[in-house]
Amino acid sequence: KAATCQAEAQGMQMTMRADAMQKKLDAATSLSAQERSAFEADIRSIREAGAAGQALPQPIDPANPMRAFTRLSQQEQMDIITQFSAQAATFIQGCMAR
């Protein structure tokens, strides 16, 4: 059960990351159609990883397998980690109680 709850928590973190990426994409005004498409593909891969409880998305660009993680600044990534940390313990306790 603990492994299932951990995977669900990982999915929650990936969803937070995808939401932050989507917000950043929505605010971007100077991306080309190709850049926007690549960004959207990275968001999809993060959402799919989250839905599957995976820690890493399937790489969209094999030459740059961590590309999706470079879409957010270090500060944005730290904000997600802080937000996740604040919610993870409560989430896992609730999951274990189910």
LINMOZI-V360498 format. One line per field, one symbol per residue. ss: DSSP state (H for helix, E for strand, C for the rest). psi: psi as a letter, one per 30 degrees, with the letter a starting at -180 (. if undefined). A space follows every 10 residues. Layout:
ss = ???
psi = ???
This chain:
ss = CHHHHHHHHH HHHHHHHHHH HHHHHHHCCC CCHHHHHHHH HHHHHHHHHH HCCCCCCCCC CHHHCCHHHH HCCHHHHHHH HHHHHHHHHH HHHHHHHC
psi = eeeeeeeeee eeeeeeeeee eeeeeefkfg kleeeeeeee eeeeeeeeee ffglfklkke jffifgeeff fkleeeeeee eeeeeffeee eeeeeff.
